[in-house]
Amino acid sequence: MKTVGLIVSKIAEKQPEEVKKVTDALIKCGFEVIQNEDYDKLFKETEIAVVLGGDGTILSVAQYSAKYGVPILGLNFGHLGYLAELNKEQTADFSRIEKGEYEIEERMMLDVKVVRDGVEVFSETALNDAVATKGILSKMVHMLLEIDGKYTGDYYSDGLIVSTPTGSTAYSLSAGGPIAEPKLNIMVITPICAHSTNARPMVIADEQTIKVTVDIYHGEDVALMCDGKQPFKLSHGDEIYITKSKYKTKLIRLYESNFFDILNKKLIRGSGNV
């Protein structure tokens, strides 16, 4: 009997009848269903995680999934559901997991750390992106970019996004970055509202090290966010290091899918919902 860790988002909590249908369907397929708000404990005890929510919920548990090597099956209870495999009505498809009729798709992640005066003060692992950005009322911020120790450029902008191929269809896309197929071994660097016509998005190999030095002289409010989680306040001279992580997010795929079909369905034809 496989143990399934059930993760219910706040959106899904408002639909208790739908959540019960999902739980009943999993039990009917012979799974043991457990829930625990302590994700470290949950992922230690489970073989598969079923996430009821949108992309944000999947992002919120991705680092735990990757740490313990537990694959995620997403059921879209949210808005876009780009990472989710099923809609909430497709509970009959759980039988494919019980029969072993599924594949695991691995997604690259980022290791992000902040060094202040030679001391590491922040670290995080991200599936989508790392975003250094100014506050709402702050002026533009100056950031110095280096790749593999080599000066690459100065950015006067509202911020800078470093994304994985998975994250290329998120904030990076909204800021004018390119769409990248998830299988590519790359990182995407996208400035946010840069004060220069020469500041363009860049695509680099995933084995390279990105270093961003934050230049704050006038009291700007600047913060770093990974996958949209709790912001970490940055100070003048902070050094942000971003590299490819050894961890990967594992997504359960029940049916053969094509990236471009999903792109067309959810981001192009459904562009009004992005």
ABEGO torsion letter per residue (X at the ends): XBBBBBBBBAAAAABAAAAAAAAAAAAAAGBBBBBBABAAAAAAABABBBBBEBAAAAAAAAAAAAAAGBBBBBBBABAAGAABABBAAAAAAAAAAAAGBBBBBBBBBBBBBBBBGGBBABBBBBAABBBBBBBAABBBBBBBBBBGGBBAEBBBBAEBBBBBAAAAABAAAAAGBBBBBAABBBBBBBBBGBBBAABBBBBBBAABBBBBBBBBAAGBBBBBBBGGBBBBBBBBGBBBBBBBBABBBBBBBABBBBAAAAAAAAAAAAAAAX
